Amino acid sequence: MRLPVPRPRSLAGQLFAMQAVLIAVVVAGYALFTYISDQRQAEEAAGRQAMAVTRAVADSPSVRAAIRTSDPSARLQPYALRVMRDSDVDFVTIMDPRGIRWTHPRADQIGKHFRGTIDRALKGESFTETYTGTLGPSVRAVTPVVGDDHRIVGLVSAGIKVDAISKRARGQVSALLGVAAGALALGAVGTYVVNARLRRHTHGMNATELSRMHDYHQAALHAVREGLLMLDGQYRVALINDGGRELLGVEPDVVGRSVAELGLPAPLTGALLASEPRVDEVHLTSSRVLVVNTSPVSGGERRGTVVTLRDVTELQSLMGELDSERGFTQALRSQAHEAANRLHTVVSLIELGRADEAVEFATAELELAQALTDQVVAAVGEPVLAALLLGKTAQANERGVELVVSPESRLDDGLLPESLPARDLVTILGNLVDNAVDAAQGSLRARVTVTAYTDGDELVLRVSDTGRGVDPDHAELVFRRGFSTKPAGPGGRGLGLALVRQAVLRHAGTLTVADADGGGAEFEVRLPLSEQGAVVAGSGA
C-alpha cells in the first residue's frame, strides 16, 4: 500500500507557524528576563529593608540600655519579636560582640552562636549578605551597636528568607505571564488574520510553488513572440515582455511610466487607455501593423488592463499583394471577356464577307493595347511598377476611370536602390492609385494621373484624381488609420493611406496632399534614393 505523501505547507501556513513560534520565544524570553530581574530587584529591596531595620534597632536607646543589664534577653526578646512583626522581616537577632544570641524567633536558639559573618560588623561596618542559617537561606543585614563610649557593645542582624523573596517574585511573574499569554493570543489572532489574507492572495501555494511559478512566468514572458503589456489601475506600465518592447518600439525602462508618456500614435494610445475591451483592432506604429486586444483585470475595483499585441505587418503586406493579384485576375477576366467579344466581332465580319473591315478592326484594337503598354513601359521602366500600373489601368477602365501616366514620368530600370524594396513601392503607389480611383469614380471625365520621376537623389511619385478633393481640415486626418469619407466595407476603411504613410516614414520620406490643377486631390511622395539621403531626411523629420 502506497502511503500518501503530505503536501508541503503553504507559504501562509509556514509564515503563521514561524510568527507564532517567534512571538512565543520573545514572550518567554521576556518573561524569563523579567523573572530574573525581579528576583534580583526583590533581593536588593529585601537587603535595604533588613538594613533599615538593623540600623533602627541598633540606634534605639532602649536596646543599648537593655544590653547593659544583667539579663538582656528578658527585655530584648519581646522587643525583637515586636519589631519583626511590625517591619515584616523573618527574624531580628540581637547578639553580643562574640556572636552569642540574645534574641531569636525560636526561643531554643537563644544563647547559641549566630550563624553568619560578623567580622566586618565588629570593625564598625554595616553590610548585607545572603547566608543559610537556622531558618534557611536568607538575605540579611548586620549592624554594630555602639555604646556611649564609642565601643561596640553588641550586634543586630535582621533578614528575610529567600523563599519569601522568591514568592514575591513569582507573584509578579504570574501577573506578567498572564499579560504575556494575552499578548501571545492577540499576536496569534493578528498573525492568523494577516496570513489568511496572504493565503488568499497566494492561492494557498507554498514557497516552492511560488518560486517555480515565477521562473515559468519569466521564461514564458521572454519566450512568447507576441507582445504582452500589463497596465495598472492608473494606466501605468506594470509589466512588458521583450516582444511588447520590440513591437511598440519603446525603451527597456518603461515600467512605471504612463501609457500617455510612451510616444505611441494617438489611436493606439487611445485604445490602451480605453476602459472597455478592444478585440482584434488594427493599429499602426511608425513601422508596424499591430492587432491589439485589451481586457480589463476583473476583481471589483479597476485593477488594470492586460494588452496583447500581434505583428501583422508581413500579413498585411501579403494581403495587399493578394488584393493586387485578385485585381489583376479580375482585370484579366474582364479583358478575356472583352477579347472574346472582339473576336466574335472579327469572326462575324469575316462570315459576312467583310474581311477588310475585320482586319482593320483587329489591327486598331491591337494598336490601342500596344500603345497603352508602350506608353507605360516607356515612362516607367522599372518592371514591378510598370506591371502594377498596367494592372491598375485595366482595373480603372473596368470602373469607368481613365488611368494615364503623365508625360513627365521617367523612371528607368535599375535606378532604384536595394534599400527601397519593390514591395514598399507597390504598397505606396498601389494604395495611392486605389484611393484616387475610388475618389474619381462617378465624376465627370473621371481620370487618374500618375507621375513617377527622379529629382536629384529623390524618387517622386505623384497621383492626382478628378474627384471632390480633400477638405483642408482633413489634410492630416486622411493619413490616420480608420479615417475615411466613404462608407465602411467588409474589411473596413481608412487603412490604405495609413499604410502609405507608414511605408514613407519607414524610408524617411515625405507625404503631402494638395488640390490638383483640374480639381480633385493630388498626393505626392518623395523618397530618398541613397542611404545617406535617408539618414539626412530621417534626422530632419
Buried (B, 14 or more C-beta within 10 A) or exposed (E): EEEEEEEEBBBBBBBBEEBBEEBBEBBEEBBEEBBEEBBEBBBEBBBEBBBBBBBBBBEBEEBBEBBEEEEBBEBBBEBBBEBBEEBEBBBBBBBBBEBBBBBBBEEEBBEBEBBBBBEEBBEEEBBBBBBEBBBEBBBBBBBBBBEEEEEBBBBBBBBBBBEBBBEBBBEBBEEBBEEBEEBBEEBBEEBBEBBEEBBEEBEBBBBEBBEEEEEEEEEEBEEBEBBBBBBBEEBBBBBBBBBBBBBBEBEEEBEEEBBBEBEBBEBBBBBBBBEEEBEEBBBBBEEBBBBBBBEBBEEEEBEBBBBBBBBBBEEBBEBBBEBBEEBBEBBEEBBEEBEEEBEEBBEEBEEEEEEEBBEEBBEEBEEEEEEBEEBBBEBBBBEBBBBBBBBBBBBBBBEEBBBBBEEEBBBEEEEBBEBBBBBBBBBBBBBBBBBBBBBBBEBEEBBBBBBBBBEEBBBBBBBBBBBBBBEEEEEEBBBBBBBBBEEEEEEEBBBBBBBBBBBBBBBBBBBEBBEBEEBBBBBBBBBBBEEEBBEBBBEEE
